[in-house]
Amino acid sequence: MARAAAPLNWLPAHQAHVFYTAAHVDSTIELLSDVLHVYLAADPLQLESRFTPTTEEVVLNGIDPLPEAVPRLFADAFNQARNMLEHALYAEVEHRLDRELSENEAKAVEVPATKSPEAFSQWCRHPHRRSLGLFDLGSDLVSRLERIQPYHRNDSDNHPLRMLVEHTNYAKHREPTVAFTRVGRVDVGAVTSAPSAQTAEHQEVVHIGSVLASAPRGRRVEVAVWPQVMVQRPHTGVWRTLMHEVRDIEDWIRRIAMPIVVEGRTDLPTVPPHLDLRRGYASVEEAWNVAGVVAAAGRATRRMTAQALRRDIRDMLVDENGEDLRDAADVWLESLGDGEVIATFEPVGEAAQRGDSATVARLTDEWRVAIGLARREAADD
């Protein structure tokens, strides 16, 4: 049976609160990304050159401490994300019963994260849940909760709900989270070297004093060393790029878990996450209509991409036109928004990939004009 198309704001009135909590989660992740942006932009890896009789080596001499706001904002974001699910379930139970819950009933209403169908069935049979009449096996609300259980994945330890629960329990009972900064990648010329070019989760940690790159003495070699902030999953000990962990779990909660708990379906317009909660709104509809659709992690990725492209464009202009133009290039690039920088570079990158040197020359000529230079043809004349 075909379903009718859902309105953009499909949340029932008793569930409107989850929209604002989703925005609060997003704003917390944005604060986290802001702290990381400043920290990483300052280049926390302390490098030094070391000479041997035949080579010059780049050595990791130290790493600046990670700001203490990072693990705490990480924990705050996940605590609020878990609250969003728990509050949605509680609101649904209270709405269906059309009454307030007793203290014992209220304590029994929680989103489970079980490892097996048997454990989920046992959860449903709790006396205070059974007394509510909403948690019988096969009921609508139980079917919704069952759909998001970790045991549906073979690797249930990596299920988003399991990871959310483990991170929040760890933050509640032990400490905010375990995070640290390490060398993520080393580029030597066009070659990626130590640590090995594997995914972040499988790289070995580079220790202080390690040689990151080396070259014969007297040879000029470009070396780029990239820091990476990692977080440890409490239940498996696996290390993951911190912003990737936040991104993936927040996205699953907002796009999958929360719609299932609230409506029992996922074919609904995605709840827009980016909303300024410092101002008031006359209605949920007004707030929904002005909310941005790109999540904080996506905005952070765009900002980091634009920052790297600013360096690339500036270096290309300086290499072609001389060091004297560095300041002019910086002024122009800083006047562009992140989206404009990406849009400026993308066609050049695409043309270079397909070997279209004429298009690359034409587009980079426009960069020359933007910083006050004449076009190449005019300069040649």
Salt bridges, closest charged atoms under 4 A:
ASP26 OD2 - ARG299 NH2 2.88
GLU30 OE2 - ARG299 NH2 3.41
ASP34 OD1 - ARG303 NH2 3.08
GLU57 OE1 - ARG50 NE 3.17
GLU68 OE1 - ARG72 NH1 2.78
GLU86 OE2 - ARG82 NE 3.66
GLU92 OE1 - HIS14 NE2 2.95
GLU92 OE2 - ARG96 NE 3.22
GLU103 OE2 - LYS107 NZ 3.29
GLU105 OE1 - ARG99 NH1 3.03
GLU110 OE2 - ARG129 NH2 2.97
ASP140 OD2 - ARG96 NH2 2.70
ASP140 OD2 - ARG144 NH2 3.15
GLU146 OE2 - HIS152 NE2 2.97
ASP155 OD2 - ARG153 NH2 2.93
ASP157 OD1 - ARG162 NH1 2.53
GLU166 OE2 - ARG162 NE 2.89
ASP187 OD2 - ARG185 NH2 2.88
GLU201 OE2 - ARG240 NE 2.74
GLU222 OE2 - ARG220 NH1 3.37
GLU245 OE2 - HIS167 NE2 2.96
GLU245 OE1 - ARG233 NH2 2.86
GLU245 OE1 - ARG240 NH1 3.13
ASP248 OD2 - ARG240 NH2 2.69
ASP248 OD1 - ARG247 NE 2.83
GLU250 OE2 - ARG254 NE 2.58
ASP251 OD2 - ARG255 NE 2.79
ASP267 OD1 - ARG265 NE 2.81
ASP276 OD1 - ARG278 NE 2.95
GLU286 OE2 - ARG279 NH2 3.16
ASP315 OD1 - ARG314 NE 3.36
ASP315 OD1 - ARG326 NH1 3.97
GLU320 OE1 - ARG376 NH2 2.54
GLU323 OE2 - ARG326 NE 2.36
ASP330 OD1 - ARG314 NH1 3.64
ASP338 OD1 - ARG310 NH2 3.15
ASP356 OD2 - ARG354 NH2 3.52
ASP365 OD1 - ARG368 NE 3.41
ASP365 OD2 - ARG375 NH1 3.89
ASP365 OD1 - ARG376 NH1 3.20
GLU366 OE2 - ARG362 NH1 3.86
